[in-house]
Amino acid sequence: MSGGKIFYHPARPVKIIDTTGSGDAFSSGFLAGLILYQDLEAALKLGIFNSASCLTRVGAQEGLLTRKDLKLSKSKIGLKKMNL
């Protein structure tokens, strides 16, 4: 909750292979979004996108997104301004 607003974004529909590390992937994506954009909505989207990518692979580190991946996927994330 921020400024009286509650932020929500639905999960991305992906075929789940392994849930190991998905919470950490969300947290790291969310934190990266806060650092890059100082915006909760952008941070939430990056966290969800990173977590969904991790869910499609086996292990805690497989599937984690890089800056390059985020640049290629910005339309899927729904962020118009990305200063990567």
PyMOL Python script that loads the backbone (N, CA, C, O; Angstrom):
from pymol import cmd

cmd.read_pdbstr("""\
ATOM      1  N   MET A   1       0.848  -1.174   0.000  1.00  0.00           N
ATOM      2  CA  MET A   1       0.000   0.000   0.000  1.00  0.00           C
ATOM      3  C   MET A   1       0.887   1.227   0.000  1.00  0.00           C
ATOM      4  O   MET A   1       1.858   1.295   0.753  1.00  0.00           O
ATOM      5  N   SER A   2       0.565   2.181  -0.825  1.00  0.00           N
ATOM      6  CA  SER A   2       1.343   3.401  -0.917  1.00  0.00           C
ATOM      7  C   SER A   2       0.404   4.565  -1.191  1.00  0.00           C
ATOM      8  O   SER A   2      -0.346   4.546  -2.166  1.00  0.00           O
ATOM      9  N   GLY A   3       0.442   5.559  -0.346  1.00  0.00           N
ATOM     10  CA  GLY A   3      -0.422   6.713  -0.545  1.00  0.00           C
ATOM     11  C   GLY A   3      -1.892   6.357  -0.570  1.00  0.00           C
ATOM     12  O   GLY A   3      -2.672   6.986  -1.285  1.00  0.00           O
ATOM     13  N   GLY A   4      -2.281   5.354   0.201  1.00  0.00           N
ATOM     14  CA  GLY A   4      -3.671   4.931   0.236  1.00  0.00           C
ATOM     15  C   GLY A   4      -4.079   4.021  -0.907  1.00  0.00           C
ATOM     16  O   GLY A   4      -5.250   3.655  -1.012  1.00  0.00           O
ATOM     17  N   LYS A   5      -3.134   3.648  -1.769  1.00  0.00           N
ATOM     18  CA  LYS A   5      -3.431   2.770  -2.898  1.00  0.00           C
ATOM     19  C   LYS A   5      -2.883   1.379  -2.614  1.00  0.00           C
ATOM     20  O   LYS A   5      -1.823   1.227  -2.007  1.00  0.00           O
ATOM     21  N   ILE A   6      -3.608   0.383  -3.055  1.00  0.00           N
ATOM     22  CA  ILE A   6      -3.154  -0.998  -2.989  1.00  0.00           C
ATOM     23  C   ILE A   6      -2.852  -1.431  -4.419  1.00  0.00           C
ATOM     24  O   ILE A   6      -3.693  -1.298  -5.308  1.00  0.00           O
ATOM     25  N   PHE A   7      -1.656  -1.946  -4.631  1.00  0.00           N
ATOM     26  CA  PHE A   7      -1.238  -2.361  -5.962  1.00  0.00           C
ATOM     27  C   PHE A   7      -1.427  -3.864  -6.119  1.00  0.00           C
ATOM     28  O   PHE A   7      -1.097  -4.639  -5.222  1.00  0.00           O
ATOM     29  N   TYR A   8      -1.959  -4.265  -7.264  1.00  0.00           N
ATOM     30  CA  TYR A   8      -2.171  -5.673  -7.569  1.00  0.00           C
ATOM     31  C   TYR A   8      -1.872  -5.889  -9.051  1.00  0.00           C
ATOM     32  O   TYR A   8      -2.183  -5.044  -9.891  1.00  0.00           O
ATOM     33  N   HIS A   9      -1.282  -7.000  -9.345  1.00  0.00           N
ATOM     34  CA  HIS A   9      -1.081  -7.388 -10.730  1.00  0.00           C
ATOM     35  C   HIS A   9      -1.221  -8.900 -10.792  1.00  0.00           C
ATOM     36  O   HIS A   9      -0.604  -9.599  -9.988  1.00  0.00           O
ATOM     37  N   PRO A  10      -2.005  -9.419 -11.710  1.00  0.00           N
ATOM     38  CA  PRO A  10      -2.183 -10.877 -11.775  1.00  0.00           C
ATOM     39  C   PRO A  10      -0.901 -11.578 -12.206  1.00  0.00           C
ATOM     40  O   PRO A  10      -0.035 -10.986 -12.851  1.00  0.00           O
ATOM     41  N   ALA A  11      -0.803 -12.827 -11.843  1.00  0.00           N
ATOM     42  CA  ALA A  11       0.348 -13.637 -12.242  1.00  0.00           C
ATOM     43  C   ALA A  11       0.319 -13.860 -13.750  1.00  0.00           C
ATOM     44  O   ALA A  11      -0.742 -13.856 -14.374  1.00  0.00           O
ATOM     45  N   ARG A  12       1.491 -14.053 -14.313  1.00  0.00           N
ATOM     46  CA  ARG A  12       1.570 -14.377 -15.744  1.00  0.00           C
ATOM     47  C   ARG A  12       1.254 -15.855 -15.926  1.00  0.00           C
ATOM     48  O   ARG A  12       1.746 -16.686 -15.163  1.00  0.00           O
ATOM     49  N   PRO A  13       0.452 -16.194 -16.911  1.00  0.00           N
ATOM     50  CA  PRO A  13       0.143 -17.607 -17.148  1.00  0.00           C
ATOM     51  C   PRO A  13       1.333 -18.309 -17.808  1.00  0.00           C
ATOM     52  O   PRO A  13       1.646 -18.052 -18.971  1.00  0.00           O
ATOM     53  N   VAL A  14       1.981 -19.182 -17.068  1.00  0.00           N
ATOM     54  CA  VAL A  14       3.118 -19.941 -17.590  1.00  0.00           C
ATOM     55  C   VAL A  14       2.973 -21.399 -17.173  1.00  0.00           C
ATOM     56  O   VAL A  14       2.277 -21.710 -16.206  1.00  0.00           O
ATOM     57  N   LYS A  15       3.627 -22.284 -17.902  1.00  0.00           N
ATOM     58  CA  LYS A  15       3.658 -23.691 -17.518  1.00  0.00           C
ATOM     59  C   LYS A  15       4.708 -23.839 -16.420  1.00  0.00           C
ATOM     60  O   LYS A  15       5.899 -23.643 -16.664  1.00  0.00           O
ATOM     61  N   ILE A  16       4.270 -24.180 -15.231  1.00  0.00           N
ATOM     62  CA  ILE A  16       5.166 -24.267 -14.085  1.00  0.00           C
ATOM     63  C   ILE A  16       5.931 -25.583 -14.115  1.00  0.00           C
ATOM     64  O   ILE A  16       5.342 -26.664 -14.135  1.00  0.00           O
ATOM     65  N   ILE A  17       7.249 -25.469 -14.118  1.00  0.00           N
ATOM     66  CA  ILE A  17       8.136 -26.630 -14.108  1.00  0.00           C
ATOM     67  C   ILE A  17       8.660 -26.861 -12.689  1.00  0.00           C
ATOM     68  O   ILE A  17       8.708 -28.000 -12.222  1.00  0.00           O
ATOM     69  N   ASP A  18       9.052 -25.783 -12.003  1.00  0.00           N
ATOM     70  CA  ASP A  18       9.626 -25.886 -10.661  1.00  0.00           C
ATOM     71  C   ASP A  18       9.413 -24.557  -9.946  1.00  0.00           C
ATOM     72  O   ASP A  18       9.617 -23.494 -10.531  1.00  0.00           O
ATOM     73  N   THR A  19       9.005 -24.618  -8.693  1.00  0.00           N
ATOM     74  CA  THR A  19       8.742 -23.387  -7.939  1.00  0.00           C
ATOM     75  C   THR A  19       9.946 -22.918  -7.121  1.00  0.00           C
ATOM     76  O   THR A  19       9.886 -21.875  -6.469  1.00  0.00           O
ATOM     77  N   THR A  20      11.030 -23.681  -7.154  1.00  0.00           N
ATOM     78  CA  THR A  20      12.223 -23.314  -6.396  1.00  0.00           C
ATOM     79  C   THR A  20      12.733 -21.945  -6.843  1.00  0.00           C
ATOM     80  O   THR A  20      12.998 -21.727  -8.025  1.00  0.00           O
ATOM     81  N   GLY A  21      12.864 -21.041  -5.900  1.00  0.00           N
ATOM     82  CA  GLY A  21      13.439 -19.730  -6.192  1.00  0.00           C
ATOM     83  C   GLY A  21      12.471 -18.703  -6.734  1.00  0.00           C
ATOM     84  O   GLY A  21      12.871 -17.566  -6.985  1.00  0.00           O
ATOM     85  N   SER A  22      11.211 -19.060  -6.923  1.00  0.00           N
ATOM     86  CA  SER A  22      10.285 -18.102  -7.534  1.00  0.00           C
ATOM     87  C   SER A  22      10.026 -16.889  -6.639  1.00  0.00           C
ATOM     88  O   SER A  22       9.869 -15.776  -7.139  1.00  0.00           O
ATOM     89  N   GLY A  23       9.982 -17.094  -5.336  1.00  0.00           N
ATOM     90  CA  GLY A  23       9.801 -15.963  -4.418  1.00  0.00           C
ATOM     91  C   GLY A  23      11.004 -15.038  -4.422  1.00  0.00           C
ATOM     92  O   GLY A  23      10.858 -13.816  -4.406  1.00  0.00           O
ATOM     93  N   ASP A  24      12.198 -15.628  -4.444  1.00  0.00           N
ATOM     94  CA  ASP A  24      13.418 -14.823  -4.525  1.00  0.00           C
ATOM     95  C   ASP A  24      13.491 -14.080  -5.852  1.00  0.00           C
ATOM     96  O   ASP A  24      13.936 -12.934  -5.905  1.00  0.00           O
ATOM     97  N   ALA A  25      13.049 -14.743  -6.932  1.00  0.00           N
ATOM     98  CA  ALA A  25      13.047 -14.101  -8.248  1.00  0.00           C
ATOM     99  C   ALA A  25      12.097 -12.909  -8.250  1.00  0.00           C
ATOM    100  O   ALA A  25      12.405 -11.862  -8.819  1.00  0.00           O
ATOM    101  N   PHE A  26      10.932 -13.075  -7.606  1.00  0.00           N
ATOM    102  CA  PHE A  26      10.009 -11.944  -7.519  1.00  0.00           C
ATOM    103  C   PHE A  26      10.656 -10.797  -6.754  1.00  0.00           C
ATOM    104  O   PHE A  26      10.611  -9.646  -7.188  1.00  0.00           O
ATOM    105  N   SER A  27      11.256 -11.118  -5.615  1.00  0.00           N
ATOM    106  CA  SER A  27      11.860 -10.076  -4.773  1.00  0.00           C
ATOM    107  C   SER A  27      12.970  -9.336  -5.502  1.00  0.00           C
ATOM    108  O   SER A  27      13.050  -8.110  -5.426  1.00  0.00           O
ATOM    109  N   SER A  28      13.823 -10.064  -6.205  1.00  0.00           N
ATOM    110  CA  SER A  28      14.931  -9.400  -6.896  1.00  0.00           C
ATOM    111  C   SER A  28      14.422  -8.545  -8.055  1.00  0.00           C
ATOM    112  O   SER A  28      14.947  -7.458  -8.295  1.00  0.00           O
ATOM    113  N   GLY A  29      13.411  -9.019  -8.772  1.00  0.00           N
ATOM    114  CA  GLY A  29      12.824  -8.222  -9.840  1.00  0.00           C
ATOM    115  C   GLY A  29      12.120  -6.988  -9.305  1.00  0.00           C
ATOM    116  O   GLY A  29      12.221  -5.905  -9.882  1.00  0.00           O
ATOM    117  N   PHE A  30      11.407  -7.155  -8.198  1.00  0.00           N
ATOM    118  CA  PHE A  30      10.712  -6.036  -7.575  1.00  0.00           C
ATOM    119  C   PHE A  30      11.709  -4.975  -7.118  1.00  0.00           C
ATOM    120  O   PHE A  30      11.515  -3.785  -7.368  1.00  0.00           O
ATOM    121  N   LEU A  31      12.771  -5.408  -6.452  1.00  0.00           N
ATOM    122  CA  LEU A  31      13.776  -4.469  -5.976  1.00  0.00           C
ATOM    123  C   LEU A  31      14.466  -3.763  -7.141  1.00  0.00           C
ATOM    124  O   LEU A  31      14.724  -2.561  -7.077  1.00  0.00           O
ATOM    125  N   ALA A  32      14.763  -4.509  -8.205  1.00  0.00           N
ATOM    126  CA  ALA A  32      15.367  -3.896  -9.387  1.00  0.00           C
ATOM    127  C   ALA A  32      14.434  -2.826  -9.960  1.00  0.00           C
ATOM    128  O   ALA A  32      14.888  -1.758 -10.371  1.00  0.00           O
ATOM    129  N   GLY A  33      13.145  -3.112  -9.984  1.00  0.00           N
ATOM    130  CA  GLY A  33      12.175  -2.133 -10.468  1.00  0.00           C
ATOM    131  C   GLY A  33      12.134  -0.883  -9.616  1.00  0.00           C
ATOM    132  O   GLY A  33      12.031   0.226 -10.140  1.00  0.00           O
ATOM    133  N   LEU A  34      12.214  -1.053  -8.302  1.00  0.00           N
ATOM    134  CA  LEU A  34      12.241   0.115  -7.419  1.00  0.00           C
ATOM    135  C   LEU A  34      13.500   0.949  -7.648  1.00  0.00           C
ATOM    136  O   LEU A  34      13.444   2.178  -7.672  1.00  0.00           O
ATOM    137  N   ILE A  35      14.631   0.271  -7.814  1.00  0.00           N
ATOM    138  CA  ILE A  35      15.891   0.986  -8.028  1.00  0.00           C
ATOM    139  C   ILE A  35      15.892   1.708  -9.382  1.00  0.00           C
ATOM    140  O   ILE A  35      16.290   2.870  -9.470  1.00  0.00           O
ATOM    141  N   LEU A  36      15.445   1.014 -10.433  1.00  0.00           N
ATOM    142  CA  LEU A  36      15.478   1.595 -11.778  1.00  0.00           C
ATOM    143  C   LEU A  36      14.436   2.683 -11.996  1.00  0.00           C
ATOM    144  O   LEU A  36      14.702   3.663 -12.692  1.00  0.00           O
ATOM    145  N   TYR A  37      13.251   2.521 -11.407  1.00  0.00           N
ATOM    146  CA  TYR A  37      12.137   3.415 -11.732  1.00  0.00           C
ATOM    147  C   TYR A  37      11.582   4.227 -10.576  1.00  0.00           C
ATOM    148  O   TYR A  37      10.848   5.189 -10.801  1.00  0.00           O
ATOM    149  N   GLN A  38      11.915   3.862  -9.338  1.00  0.00           N
ATOM    150  CA  GLN A  38      11.312   4.490  -8.159  1.00  0.00           C
ATOM    151  C   GLN A  38       9.784   4.529  -8.305  1.00  0.00           C
ATOM    152  O   GLN A  38       9.134   5.532  -8.008  1.00  0.00           O
ATOM    153  N   ASP A  39       9.236   3.398  -8.772  1.00  0.00           N
ATOM    154  CA  ASP A  39       7.810   3.316  -9.063  1.00  0.00           C
ATOM    155  C   ASP A  39       7.299   1.937  -8.661  1.00  0.00           C
ATOM    156  O   ASP A  39       7.811   0.925  -9.140  1.00  0.00           O
ATOM    157  N   LEU A  40       6.297   1.886  -7.787  1.00  0.00           N
ATOM    158  CA  LEU A  40       5.794   0.604  -7.298  1.00  0.00           C
ATOM    159  C   LEU A  40       5.136  -0.245  -8.380  1.00  0.00           C
ATOM    160  O   LEU A  40       5.287  -1.467  -8.386  1.00  0.00           O
ATOM    161  N   GLU A  41       4.418   0.382  -9.280  1.00  0.00           N
ATOM    162  CA  GLU A  41       3.751  -0.387 -10.329  1.00  0.00           C
ATOM    163  C   GLU A  41       4.775  -1.049 -11.248  1.00  0.00           C
ATOM    164  O   GLU A  41       4.627  -2.223 -11.587  1.00  0.00           O
ATOM    165  N   ALA A  42       5.804  -0.319 -11.651  1.00  0.00           N
ATOM    166  CA  ALA A  42       6.859  -0.883 -12.486  1.00  0.00           C
ATOM    167  C   ALA A  42       7.589  -1.989 -11.744  1.00  0.00           C
ATOM    168  O   ALA A  42       7.909  -3.023 -12.328  1.00  0.00           O
ATOM    169  N   ALA A  43       7.855  -1.779 -10.459  1.00  0.00           N
ATOM    170  CA  ALA A  43       8.550  -2.780  -9.651  1.00  0.00           C
ATOM    171  C   ALA A  43       7.724  -4.058  -9.559  1.00  0.00           C
ATOM    172  O   ALA A  43       8.268  -5.158  -9.658  1.00  0.00           O
ATOM    173  N   LEU A  44       6.434  -3.919  -9.374  1.00  0.00           N
ATOM    174  CA  LEU A  44       5.549  -5.077  -9.283  1.00  0.00           C
ATOM    175  C   LEU A  44       5.571  -5.870 -10.586  1.00  0.00           C
ATOM    176  O   LEU A  44       5.651  -7.099 -10.563  1.00  0.00           O
ATOM    177  N   LYS A  45       5.501  -5.182 -11.712  1.00  0.00           N
ATOM    178  CA  LYS A  45       5.524  -5.860 -13.010  1.00  0.00           C
ATOM    179  C   LYS A  45       6.844  -6.587 -13.237  1.00  0.00           C
ATOM    180  O   LYS A  45       6.854  -7.720 -13.719  1.00  0.00           O
ATOM    181  N   LEU A  46       7.951  -5.948 -12.894  1.00  0.00           N
ATOM    182  CA  LEU A  46       9.247  -6.600 -13.081  1.00  0.00           C
ATOM    183  C   LEU A  46       9.385  -7.824 -12.177  1.00  0.00           C
ATOM    184  O   LEU A  46       9.936  -8.844 -12.591  1.00  0.00           O
ATOM    185  N   GLY A  47       8.891  -7.723 -10.953  1.00  0.00           N
ATOM    186  CA  GLY A  47       8.939  -8.858 -10.035  1.00  0.00           C
ATOM    187  C   GLY A  47       8.142 -10.033 -10.557  1.00  0.00           C
ATOM    188  O   GLY A  47       8.616 -11.169 -10.516  1.00  0.00           O
ATOM    189  N   ILE A  48       6.954  -9.783 -11.042  1.00  0.00           N
ATOM    190  CA  ILE A  48       6.091 -10.842 -11.570  1.00  0.00           C
ATOM    191  C   ILE A  48       6.699 -11.462 -12.823  1.00  0.00           C
ATOM    192  O   ILE A  48       6.671 -12.681 -12.990  1.00  0.00           O
ATOM    193  N   PHE A  49       7.240 -10.639 -13.690  1.00  0.00           N
ATOM    194  CA  PHE A  49       7.827 -11.145 -14.921  1.00  0.00           C
ATOM    195  C   PHE A  49       9.053 -12.016 -14.633  1.00  0.00           C
ATOM    196  O   PHE A  49       9.224 -13.069 -15.246  1.00  0.00           O
ATOM    197  N   ASN A  50       9.907 -11.578 -13.700  1.00  0.00           N
ATOM    198  CA  ASN A  50      11.098 -12.337 -13.335  1.00  0.00           C
ATOM    199  C   ASN A  50      10.715 -13.663 -12.676  1.00  0.00           C
ATOM    200  O   ASN A  50      11.307 -14.702 -12.968  1.00  0.00           O
ATOM    201  N   SER A  51       9.739 -13.621 -11.802  1.00  0.00           N
ATOM    202  CA  SER A  51       9.288 -14.828 -11.122  1.00  0.00           C
ATOM    203  C   SER A  51       8.688 -15.830 -12.112  1.00  0.00           C
ATOM    204  O   SER A  51       8.968 -17.026 -12.033  1.00  0.00           O
ATOM    205  N   ALA A  52       7.877 -15.348 -13.030  1.00  0.00           N
ATOM    206  CA  ALA A  52       7.253 -16.227 -14.024  1.00  0.00           C
ATOM    207  C   ALA A  52       8.314 -16.898 -14.887  1.00  0.00           C
ATOM    208  O   ALA A  52       8.183 -18.072 -15.235  1.00  0.00           O
ATOM    209  N   SER A  53       9.352 -16.165 -15.231  1.00  0.00           N
ATOM    210  CA  SER A  53      10.426 -16.737 -16.034  1.00  0.00           C
ATOM    211  C   SER A  53      11.144 -17.842 -15.263  1.00  0.00           C
ATOM    212  O   SER A  53      11.502 -18.867 -15.841  1.00  0.00           O
ATOM    213  N   CYS A  54      11.352 -17.644 -13.983  1.00  0.00           N
ATOM    214  CA  CYS A  54      12.017 -18.631 -13.126  1.00  0.00           C
ATOM    215  C   CYS A  54      11.165 -19.902 -12.989  1.00  0.00           C
ATOM    216  O   CYS A  54      11.705 -21.006 -12.920  1.00  0.00           O
ATOM    217  N   LEU A  55       9.863 -19.750 -12.952  1.00  0.00           N
ATOM    218  CA  LEU A  55       8.964 -20.894 -12.790  1.00  0.00           C
ATOM    219  C   LEU A  55       9.013 -21.868 -13.961  1.00  0.00           C
ATOM    220  O   LEU A  55       8.625 -23.028 -13.825  1.00  0.00           O
ATOM    221  N   THR A  56       9.484 -21.402 -15.100  1.00  0.00           N
ATOM    222  CA  THR A  56       9.492 -22.239 -16.300  1.00  0.00           C
ATOM    223  C   THR A  56      10.757 -23.077 -16.445  1.00  0.00           C
ATOM    224  O   THR A  56      10.923 -23.792 -17.434  1.00  0.00           O
ATOM    225  N   ARG A  57      11.646 -22.989 -15.461  1.00  0.00           N
ATOM    226  CA  ARG A  57      12.913 -23.733 -15.504  1.00  0.00           C
ATOM    227  C   ARG A  57      13.132 -24.476 -14.188  1.00  0.00           C
ATOM    228  O   ARG A  57      12.475 -24.176 -13.191  1.00  0.00           O
ATOM    229  N   VAL A  58      14.041 -25.433 -14.179  1.00  0.00           N
ATOM    230  CA  VAL A  58      14.376 -26.177 -12.967  1.00  0.00           C
ATOM    231  C   VAL A  58      15.508 -25.458 -12.240  1.00  0.00           C
ATOM    232  O   VAL A  58      16.529 -25.117 -12.838  1.00  0.00           O
ATOM    233  N   GLY A  59      15.314 -25.234 -10.942  1.00  0.00           N
ATOM    234  CA  GLY A  59      16.363 -24.622 -10.131  1.00  0.00           C
ATOM    235  C   GLY A  59      16.062 -23.178  -9.792  1.00  0.00           C
ATOM    236  O   GLY A  59      15.179 -22.544 -10.371  1.00  0.00           O
ATOM    237  N   ALA A  60      16.827 -22.680  -8.835  1.00  0.00           N
ATOM    238  CA  ALA A  60      16.572 -21.339  -8.314  1.00  0.00           C
ATOM    239  C   ALA A  60      17.144 -20.224  -9.190  1.00  0.00           C
ATOM    240  O   ALA A  60      16.672 -19.090  -9.111  1.00  0.00           O
ATOM    241  N   GLN A  61      18.137 -20.511 -10.014  1.00  0.00           N
ATOM    242  CA  GLN A  61      18.761 -19.447 -10.798  1.00  0.00           C
ATOM    243  C   GLN A  61      18.430 -19.503 -12.279  1.00  0.00           C
ATOM    244  O   GLN A  61      18.548 -18.504 -12.987  1.00  0.00           O
ATOM    245  N   GLU A  62      18.021 -20.657 -12.738  1.00  0.00           N
ATOM    246  CA  GLU A  62      17.665 -20.773 -14.156  1.00  0.00           C
ATOM    247  C   GLU A  62      16.439 -19.911 -14.446  1.00  0.00           C
ATOM    248  O   GLU A  62      15.475 -19.906 -13.680  1.00  0.00           O
ATOM    249  N   GLY A  63      16.485 -19.197 -15.541  1.00  0.00           N
ATOM    250  CA  GLY A  63      15.339 -18.389 -15.943  1.00  0.00           C
ATOM    251  C   GLY A  63      15.346 -16.971 -15.421  1.00  0.00           C
ATOM    252  O   GLY A  63      14.505 -16.168 -15.826  1.00  0.00           O
ATOM    253  N   LEU A  64      16.275 -16.632 -14.527  1.00  0.00           N
ATOM    254  CA  LEU A  64      16.330 -15.253 -14.039  1.00  0.00           C
ATOM    255  C   LEU A  64      16.647 -14.318 -15.199  1.00  0.00           C
ATOM    256  O   LEU A  64      17.481 -14.636 -16.047  1.00  0.00           O
ATOM    257  N   LEU A  65      15.994 -13.184 -15.236  1.00  0.00           N
ATOM    258  CA  LEU A  65      16.148 -12.253 -16.346  1.00  0.00           C
ATOM    259  C   LEU A  65      17.317 -11.303 -16.137  1.00  0.00           C
ATOM    260  O   LEU A  65      17.630 -10.917 -15.010  1.00  0.00           O
ATOM    261  N   THR A  66      17.950 -10.936 -17.228  1.00  0.00           N
ATOM    262  CA  THR A  66      19.025  -9.949 -17.224  1.00  0.00           C
ATOM    263  C   THR A  66      18.471  -8.638 -17.775  1.00  0.00           C
ATOM    264  O   THR A  66      17.332  -8.588 -18.239  1.00  0.00           O
ATOM    265  N   ARG A  67      19.265  -7.596 -17.724  1.00  0.00           N
ATOM    266  CA  ARG A  67      18.828  -6.326 -18.323  1.00  0.00           C
ATOM    267  C   ARG A  67      18.524  -6.507 -19.805  1.00  0.00           C
ATOM    268  O   ARG A  67      17.560  -5.943 -20.323  1.00  0.00           O
ATOM    269  N   LYS A  68      19.350  -7.296 -20.481  1.00  0.00           N
ATOM    270  CA  LYS A  68      19.139  -7.549 -21.909  1.00  0.00           C
ATOM    271  C   LYS A  68      17.794  -8.233 -22.133  1.00  0.00           C
ATOM    272  O   LYS A  68      17.054  -7.868 -23.047  1.00  0.00           O
ATOM    273  N   ASP A  69      17.477  -9.222 -21.303  1.00  0.00           N
ATOM    274  CA  ASP A  69      16.182  -9.908 -21.422  1.00  0.00           C
ATOM    275  C   ASP A  69      15.032  -8.934 -21.219  1.00  0.00           C
ATOM    276  O   ASP A  69      14.027  -8.996 -21.927  1.00  0.00           O
ATOM    277  N   LEU A  70      15.176  -8.044 -20.262  1.00  0.00           N
ATOM    278  CA  LEU A  70      14.110  -7.083 -19.978  1.00  0.00           C
ATOM    279  C   LEU A  70      13.920  -6.114 -21.129  1.00  0.00           C
ATOM    280  O   LEU A  70      12.792  -5.727 -21.433  1.00  0.00           O
ATOM    281  N   LYS A  71      15.007  -5.719 -21.771  1.00  0.00           N
ATOM    282  CA  LYS A  71      14.883  -4.838 -22.930  1.00  0.00           C
ATOM    283  C   LYS A  71      14.112  -5.534 -24.046  1.00  0.00           C
ATOM    284  O   LYS A  71      13.258  -4.926 -24.691  1.00  0.00           O
ATOM    285  N   LEU A  72      14.417  -6.815 -24.272  1.00  0.00           N
ATOM    286  CA  LEU A  72      13.748  -7.562 -25.329  1.00  0.00           C
ATOM    287  C   LEU A  72      12.284  -7.831 -24.996  1.00  0.00           C
ATOM    288  O   LEU A  72      11.472  -8.035 -25.898  1.00  0.00           O
ATOM    289  N   SER A  73      11.941  -7.833 -23.712  1.00  0.00           N
ATOM    290  CA  SER A  73      10.604  -8.224 -23.269  1.00  0.00           C
ATOM    291  C   SER A  73       9.762  -7.056 -22.766  1.00  0.00           C
ATOM    292  O   SER A  73       8.699  -7.281 -22.188  1.00  0.00           O
ATOM    293  N   LYS A  74      10.202  -5.818 -22.970  1.00  0.00           N
ATOM    294  CA  LYS A  74       9.511  -4.681 -22.351  1.00  0.00           C
ATOM    295  C   LYS A  74       8.044  -4.575 -22.758  1.00  0.00           C
ATOM    296  O   LYS A  74       7.222  -4.137 -21.953  1.00  0.00           O
ATOM    297  N   SER A  75       7.693  -4.961 -23.974  1.00  0.00           N
ATOM    298  CA  SER A  75       6.283  -4.875 -24.362  1.00  0.00           C
ATOM    299  C   SER A  75       5.448  -5.912 -23.622  1.00  0.00           C
ATOM    300  O   SER A  75       4.275  -5.669 -23.335  1.00  0.00           O
ATOM    301  N   LYS A  76       6.037  -7.067 -23.308  1.00  0.00           N
ATOM    302  CA  LYS A  76       5.323  -8.086 -22.552  1.00  0.00           C
ATOM    303  C   LYS A  76       5.102  -7.636 -21.116  1.00  0.00           C
ATOM    304  O   LYS A  76       4.086  -7.964 -20.502  1.00  0.00           O
ATOM    305  N   ILE A  77       6.059  -6.884 -20.587  1.00  0.00           N
ATOM    306  CA  ILE A  77       5.946  -6.399 -19.218  1.00  0.00           C
ATOM    307  C   ILE A  77       4.939  -5.260 -19.148  1.00  0.00           C
ATOM    308  O   ILE A  77       4.265  -5.086 -18.132  1.00  0.00           O
ATOM    309  N   GLY A  78       4.834  -4.489 -20.218  1.00  0.00           N
ATOM    310  CA  GLY A  78       3.899  -3.385 -20.248  1.00  0.00           C
ATOM    311  C   GLY A  78       4.495  -2.074 -19.757  1.00  0.00           C
ATOM    312  O   GLY A  78       3.760  -1.161 -19.381  1.00  0.00           O
ATOM    313  N   LEU A  79       5.815  -1.975 -19.757  1.00  0.00           N
ATOM    314  CA  LEU A  79       6.461  -0.730 -19.367  1.00  0.00           C
ATOM    315  C   LEU A  79       6.871   0.008 -20.626  1.00  0.00           C
ATOM    316  O   LEU A  79       7.547  -0.547 -21.493  1.00  0.00           O
ATOM    317  N   LYS A  80       6.466   1.238 -20.720  1.00  0.00           N
ATOM    318  CA  LYS A  80       6.758   2.015 -21.919  1.00  0.00           C
ATOM    319  C   LYS A  80       8.142   2.674 -21.845  1.00  0.00           C
ATOM    320  O   LYS A  80       8.857   2.732 -22.845  1.00  0.00           O
ATOM    321  N   LYS A  81       8.510   3.164 -20.673  1.00  0.00           N
ATOM    322  CA  LYS A  81       9.792   3.843 -20.520  1.00  0.00           C
ATOM    323  C   LYS A  81      10.717   2.963 -19.707  1.00  0.00           C
ATOM    324  O   LYS A  81      10.514   2.766 -18.509  1.00  0.00           O
ATOM    325  N   MET A  82      11.733   2.437 -20.367  1.00  0.00           N
ATOM    326  CA  MET A  82      12.682   1.595 -19.676  1.00  0.00           C
ATOM    327  C   MET A  82      14.084   2.148 -19.890  1.00  0.00           C
ATOM    328  O   MET A  82      14.593   2.139 -21.011  1.00  0.00           O
ATOM    329  N   ASN A  83      14.694   2.617 -18.848  1.00  0.00           N
ATOM    330  CA  ASN A  83      16.039   3.172 -18.930  1.00  0.00           C
ATOM    331  C   ASN A  83      17.048   2.120 -18.528  1.00  0.00           C
ATOM    332  O   ASN A  83      17.757   2.287 -17.535  1.00  0.00           O
ATOM    333  N   LEU A  84      17.123   1.044 -19.280  1.00  0.00           N
ATOM    334  CA  LEU A  84      18.050  -0.019 -18.951  1.00  0.00           C
ATOM    335  C   LEU A  84      19.352   0.285 -19.592  1.00  0.00           C
ATOM    336  O   LEU A  84      20.303  -0.484 -19.453  1.00  0.00           O
TER     337      LEU A  84
END
""", "prot")
cmd.dss("prot")
cmd.show_as("cartoon", "prot")
cmd.util.cbc("prot")
cmd.orient("prot")
